[in-house]
Amino acid sequence: MAAAVMGGNVLALLFTVVFARRLGQTGYGSLSALISTYIILMVPGSAVQTTVAREVSAAVAAGDSAAGAGVWRWLERLAGVTFLACAVSVLGRHGLAGVIGVGDVPWGAAATLPSGCLWLMVSVQRGALQGFHRYRAVGASWIGEQLARLLFAFALVGPAGVSGVFFGTPLALAAVAVALVIPLRRVLPHPTPAGEHPLSHLFVRAGAPVAALALVAWMQDGNVIIVKHVATGKQAGLYASAAVAAKAIMWIAVGLGLFLVPEAARRARLRLGAASVLASTLGLVALVALPMILIYATLGTPLMKAAFGNKFAAGADPLPWLGVALSLLACTYLAVQYHLALHRWRFIGLLVVAAIVQPAVVIAIGPHLTSIAIGLTAVNATLAALMATLAFRIATHPERVVLEPDEPGDTIATSETLA
């Protein structure tokens, strides 16, 4: 899974490099705004994927013959929502373009909401496949999505420019959604009234994952936004390029998280020790992070020149510390996914505090890029230590692990009810 996510993100990076050169600064600026909007819309889908994987995996482990029975109905409802979003977006495309700041490409703006809806559908499908441990299908869909995105964008950039490039995203998602129906038919039961839950139930259950993953996303990218306000344009560009290079470890963490959630949920449901799964994934992150940081420290300058050009060579200065900071955030991300797999939500308070402290640290340091990276390392190290300690403390006694609700008012499943 980690290799598939890494491969998909390499293709996404290729997409960025190719079309930045093809569209020029102005065109790529509009495309970046569209992609940023889409990334924001991705957060609910990513959280829903975690929720579906957790719920289905636990049901499968319990021997429930109706595991995943509600997935088909959810997909039907989401398909209806997608068609509605298409109609609304087409009619309101000029208003959307104004909000996003891309008045020159209204049709590209019209594709943002449908893209978010299609991502939500694909996330439900991937979450269900994760729950049934069909990791190869999920990994193949990840790479297939990025390949299709590139191909559609290449085909449409000539006749439609920026809008055509962005159209590659919803078209690729639609193709993946259709393709995933095949493996889903092999594992999902026929829908039954007893095994179904309304779509609103799914979103309620995804409340904690949405909040947690949104905060992690802010911890990952919010510092880049703050640096743009405290540093010069040139410094902000250097910092942003180094931050992109340092994010490679997060791609590994996302892939490992796709395995961690269903496996931890399954073991918790069977009252087995789930901590070993978290320990293994953290170990894999460390195994990748150490040589990566060493490369950043010794070969940072030629790496930045090769990836971004000679003008970005100075981005190598904060790169090693950013590599450490993002590696620690990757550990936090895995701890977050572990807590979510066990239906826990109170840890979100730690994320809220860190999300407030991080920009305050950046602002206090000012326009000193390496010092900012060191400050982020300190914040992320503290957060990672607290999150991991909390996770392993909870898992010390497997027989006492309970699946807490996602919402404070829900019923808590005790070890007796899990038996």
N, C-alpha and C positions, 0 to 999 in steps of 0.2 A: 504493500500500500504506500509506504514512504517513497519507494522508487517511482511508482506511478504518479504520485502527486509532484514529485521532483521533476519528472519528465514533462508533465503537463505545464508546470510553471516555467520550465526552460522554453517550451513552445510559446508560452505567453510572453516571455521576454523577447523571443524572436519576433513575435507580432509587434511588440513595442518598437524594437530597433528598425524593422523593415518599414513600418508605416510612418515612423517619425521622419525617416529620410524621404519617403514618397510624398508625404503631404506637406512638408515644410513646417516652419515654426507656427504660422497662423493656423493652418489646418490641423496640425497635431495638437495645438492648444484646445481647439474645439473638441477633438476626439477625446482628449484627456478629461475634459469636463464631463462628457457623456459617460466615459468609463468610470469616473469617480462617483457619479450619480448611481450607476449600476452597482458599484461596490457597496454603497450604502444600502441599497435595496437587497443585497445578498445576505445581510446579517440575519433577518428572520428565517430565511431558507436554511442557512447553516445550522441555526439553533433547532429548527424543526427536524433536520436530518439527525442530529444528536438524539432528540427525543424519540423519534420513530425507531432508531437503532436500539436504544435502551429498552423501550417498551416491548418490541418484538423479540429481542434476544431473551429478555426475562421470561416472556410467555413461552418461547420455544424450550427454554431450560426447564420450565415447569411441566412440560408435556402437554401444553394446551393445544388442542387440535384446531382451534380457531385463531391461532396466532397470526396476526396480520390481516384478519378478516375485514377490517375497516379500510384497508389501503385503497382498494378499488373505488369505493365510494368517495374517499377523500380526493382521489385523482379526478373523478368525474366532476366534483364540485369545483376543483381548482381549474379544470379545463373551462368550465363556464365562466369563472372569474377572469380567466385570461382573455376569453373572447370579449367580455365586457370591457376589460382594460384596453383592448385594441380599439374598440369603438370610441371610448372616451378620449384616448390619446390622439387618435386621428382628428377628432373634432376640436380638441383643445391643444393641438400641436404648437401653435404660436405662443400660447400662454406658457406651456411647459418650456419652450425654448427660451422665453424671457426669464423664467425662474432659474433655469440652469445657466443662463448666460451665453447661449449659443443661438442667437437670433438668426444667424446665417444658415443654420441647418435644422429647420423645424421638423423635417421628417426623421432626422436622427433622434431628436428629442422625443418624438412620438414613439420610438422603439424602446425607450427606457422602462416604462411601466410594464409592458408585455414581457420584456426580458426578465424583470424581477419576478413576475408570475411564473414564467417558464422555469426559472431557477428553483422556485419553490416546488414545482411539480417534480423536477429531476431530483431535488433533495429528498422528497418523500420516497421516491423510488430507490435511491441509493441507500437511504436509511433502512428501508425494508430489507434490501439485499444484505446489508451489513448484519442485520438482526438474524438472518438465516446463514450468516458466515459465508456468503458468496463474494469473497473479497476480490477474486479475479475479475468478475463482472464489473464491480465498482471501479477497480483500477483501470480496466480497459475503457470504461465510459469516460474516465477523467482525461485520458490521453486522446481518445476519440473526439471529445468535445473541442479540445484545443486545435487538433488537426482540422476538423470541420470548420472551425472559426477562421483559421487561416485561409482555407480554400475558398470559402464563401466571400471573405473580404477581398481576396485577390480578384475574384470574378466580378465583384460589384464596384471596386474602387474606380474603375475607368468610367462607367456610365453614371455613377452616383456620388463620387467623391467621398467626403467625410461620412455622410449618411450611409453610403454603401459599405464602407469599412465597418461601421458600427452594426449594420444589419447582419453582419456575419455572426454576431453574438446570439441574437434570438433564433436565427436559422439553425445554428449549431445546437442550441439547447433543444429546439423542437426535434431535430434529427435524433439526438440522444434519448429524448423522452420516448420516441417511437421505438427505438432499438431496445430500450430496457424493458419494454413490455414482454419480450420473448423470454428472458430469464425469470421475470416475475411470474409468468404463467406456470412455470415449473415448480414454484415454491409456495405461492399464495393460495389459500383455500378459497372456495367459492364464498361470496359474501352471504352472511346469515344475519338476521336481525339481532340475535343474541350476542354476536361477536362484534357488532359495529358500535362506533361512537361517532357523534357528530363532529364536523370539522372544527367547530368552536372548542370542543374538548381538547383537540390536538393543540390548538393555539394556547389554551390555558395552561396545558402541561408544558408548553415550550416557553412560558414566561421567564423562568429562571435562566434557561440557556440563552435566550435573547439578551437579557441584561448582562450576563457574564461574558458572553462572546463580544458584545458591543464594547464593554470596558476593556477587554484584551485588545480589541482592534484599535481603540484609542491609545492604549499603552504602546502599541506598535507604531502607529502613524501620527499620533497627535503631536509628538515632539517635532516632526518635520514642519508642521503648520506653525508651531510656536517659533521655531528658528527663523522662519520667514519674516516674523515680526520684530525679532531682536537683532538680526544680522543684516548685512548688506545683501543685495541681490546675488552677487557673485558668491559670497559665503554660503548663502542659502542653497544655491545650486550645487556647490561642492558637498555640502552636508547631505542634501537629498540623494546625490549619486552614491555616496558612501553608505547611506541607509539602505538603498536598494540592494547593493552588494551584500550587506550584512544580513539581509532578510532571508538568505538562502537556507539558514538553519530552521526558520519558521516553516518552510515548505516541508522539511523532514518531519517536524512536529505535527503538522496537519495530517500527513499520511499516517503517522503512528497513532494519532488520535482516532482515526477511522477504525483501527483495530482495537484500541484500548476501551472505547465505550461499550460495544456489545460484549466484549470478553469480560470486562469487570462486572457488568450487569448480570451476565450469566452466572459467574462465580458467586456473586452476592446472593442471587436467587437460590442457588444450591447450598448456601451457607458454607462456602469454601473461602479460603483466604484470597482476597482479590488484590492484596498489596503487591504480590509478586509481579502482576501485570504492569503496575505502575513502575516498580523498580526496574523491570526489564526495559521499558520504553525510555525511562530516564537514562539508563545506562547506554542505550543506543544513541541518544542525543549527545551524551558526553563523548562517545566514541567518534562521532562525526565532528563535534564542535572543537575538540582539541587540535586536530590537524588543520582545520579551517582557520582557527585563530592564529596558528603558527604561520600559515601561508599569508594571512593578512599582515602580520607583523614583519615578515621578511621580504615578501614580494608584492606589497600593497601598491607601490607606485607603478610598476609595469602592468599590474592587473587593472588598475584604474585607467591607465592609458589605453590598454587594449580594448577595454569594454566601452569606455565613454569618450576617448580622445585625449590628446595631450593637455587640453585646457583643464581637464579634471584631475590632473596628477596630484594636486594638493589635497584632494579628498582622501588620500592614503593616510594622512595624519590621524584623523579620528577613527579610521576604519578598524584597527585592532580592538579598541575599546568598545566600539559599536558591535563588533562581533561577539565580545563577551556579554554585553548588555542584552543582545537579542538571543544569545544562547540561554541566558538565565530566564528570559521571557518565554522561551520555548519550554523550559521546565515548568514554569508557571502555567502555561497553556495546557500541558498534559495533566497537571494536578487539578486544574479546573475541569477538564473533561472527566477525570476520575470522580471528582465530587458529584458532577452532574449525573454520571452513570449510577451513582448510589442515591439519586434523588435528593441531594443536599443542596441547600441554597444560602445558608447563613454566612458562608465564606465570602459572599458577594460584598459584604461590608469591607473586607480587606482590599478588594479591588477598587472600591469607591475611594477609599483613603489614598491608595497609590495613584489613582487617576487624577486626584487633586494635587498631590505632592509633586508629581512629575513635572507638570508645566511650571509650578512655582519654582522648582529647582532650576529649570532652564532659564526662566526670566531672571532669577537671582544671579546666575552665572554670567549672563550677557553674551556678547558675540565672540566667544572663545570656543571653537568647535571641539577641540580635544577635551577641554574642561567639561563641556556639555556632555560628551560621551562618557567621561568618567563619572559625572553626576548621575547619569542614567544607569550606569553600572551599579552604583551604590543603591539606588532606589530598587532596581530589579533584583539585586541580590537579596535585599531584605524581604521583598515580596515573595520571591521563590522559596526562601528558607521557611517563611511562615506558612506558605501554602503546602509545602511538602511535609513539614512537621505536623500540620493539622491532618493531612491525608493519612500519614502513617500512624499517627496516634489513634485515629478512628479505626484503622484496620488492624490494630494490635490484637484484638480479641475477635476473631471471625464470628464466634457464636453470639456476640453482642452487636454485630453490625445490623442495623435496621435500615430499611428503605424509607427515608424521610420524605414527606410530601414536597412538591414543588411550591405549594402555597401554604402559608401558615394555618389556614383553616381546614386543610384536607386531613383525612384520617391517616394516621401513621401506621404503617404495616410493621408489626412486631415480629420477632423471630418465631413466635408461635404461629402467627397467621401465615408465615412463609413456609411452614413445614408441610 
